[in-house]
Amino acid sequence: MNYIPFGNTGLKVSPLCFGCMSYGSPAWRDWVLNEKASRPFMERALEAGINFFDTADIYSNGESEAVLGRALAELAADREHVVIATKVFMRMGDSPNQRGLARKHLRHAIDASLKRLGTDYVDLYQIHRFDPSTPMEETLEGLDDIVRAGKALHVGASSMYAWQFARFLYLADQYGYPRFASMQNHYNLVYREEEREMIPLCRFEGVAVMPWSPLARGFLTGSRGRSKDDETTRARSDDYARRMYYQDSDFDVVDEVTRIARQRGVSNAQVAMAWLRQQPGVTSPIIGATKLNHLDEAIAALELELSEDELAALAAPYRPHPVLGHAYDNPVGVPGGSSRTGPRS
């Protein structure tokens, strides 16, 4: 495994990030694997040299963090080697203060995550979405508290508009807050709107890009048919994916993925992952797996180099999409109505 720099930090990560949303409690989502079933995936990832693990407090309502923490401890993973990332924002209780990016919630959320993970710090603490109800300065102050306390080494962000992310970076630079080291965004062969503004911004600012849903919820594997009669049971029941993709041009992209995969003698997943890995600015796509062969295919994709002609052929059928994946958007464009003029003393 060749380890690569994580943005402008000194951290070194594997070119794949192992996503843990699928591990925890089936009571949260019926497709989630329990702790016993998830352990072989953790073991295989470590054996392959993957050192970068991503989870979130909301996944299985915290059980994903606990499962990951126990697995890393029981598999004797060297804490100095592994890179642990988690996220905060989603609702974790009935109180209005148990969600969002207010300083109060950040204070409690990091401690709860560290307890579940069984560690005294995380390498990367990410805001899961943009919070229009909290001033950006307050969020940055809360993250600064966490970094100063040694509970997180770096901070990162996830899906939002480029102007919002640029504003966060500007405020951090202006007032000396910790700078976001990464952006975890929605990016794959059938959703490339991030190429317009977010990815160029990240490349210019030296921010690591960690795309989520690199296979478009399985759409790029070819398991989704133009007709529901051609789909698997899970595909037919995945209404979220149907809202995200399913344009005629999306199926044209999949047809091209399938053509190249057959020519190469590899899977659709390997071609789609190889395309993403070869895009400018991409650091570590986040892979999820509920079958071991899915994990093996993602690892094998690291060895697949597509030609310029193949890359062009895969890109050609794409047609623009509306913005997808930005839950809790702020269409008015006012970041919490902040009137703050600078950091605390």
C-alpha positions, 0 to 999 in steps of 0.5 A: 500500500502506498500512503499519500499526504492528506492535503496540506497536513503531515498526515499520511493515509491510504488511497482508500478510506474504509467507510463504516456506515454499514457496520453497527446495528441492523436496528438502525438500517436493515442492511447494516451488519452487526459487530460479528459480521463486520469484523472480517471486513475490518480485518481484511482492510487492515491486512490490505494496508488500509489505515484510514477509517471513517465513521460518524456519530449518527451511524447506528446511533453511535454503535458504528463508532463503538464497533470500529473502536473495539475492532481496532483494539482487538485486532491490535491495530497500532494507534500511531498507524491508523487514522480515525475520522468521525463526524458530527452534526446529525440529531443524537437526541431529543434536545434541540442542543443535541444536534447541529454545530453549536459550540455546546453540542460540539463539546458534548459530541466529541466526548461521546464519540471518543468514549465509543471509539475507545480512544483519547483523540481522533485524527480527523473530526468532520462537520457532517453538513453545513448548519445554517442556524449556527454562526460559522465563527461559533462552529470554528470556535468549538472546533478550536476548543477540541483541537486545543484540548488534544481531542482531534488533530485535524478538522474537516467538512462534508457536503456544502456549497463551495461559497460556504466552504470558502467562507469557513476557510477565510474565517479560519485564516483571518482569525487563526482557527484550525483550518479544514484539512479535508472535504468529504463530498458527493462525487462519482461518475454519474454525479460530477457537479463538484467539478464546477467549484468545490474540487477546484477550490479544494485543489487551490487551497490544498484541501484533501478530497474524500468522495463519498458514494464512489459507486453511486449506491451501487448504481455504477455496478450495473445492478440498476436497470432502466426498468424495475424488472431488471433490478435486484430486490435492494435496488428496487427498494432504494428510493433514495438512489432513484431520486439521486440518479436514474437519468437516461444519461446516467444509464449511458454512463453505466453502459460505458463502464460495462463496456470498458470493464468487459474489455479489461476483464474486470468488474464495473466497480473497479473501473468506476473506482479507477476513474475516480482515483485518477481525477485531479484533487481526489485523495481517498475515496470512501469505500463501503462494503457489505460483501468481502468481494466488494472490498477486494474489488476496491483494493484491486482498483488501486492497480488499474490505470485507465488510458486517456481514451478510456477516461474520455469515453467514461466522461462523455455521456455525462449530463448535468444534475441538480445539486444532490447530497446537500441535506439541510441546505440554506437557500437564503444564503445567510450563514446563521445571521452572524454579527461576530467580528473576530475570535474570542480572546 
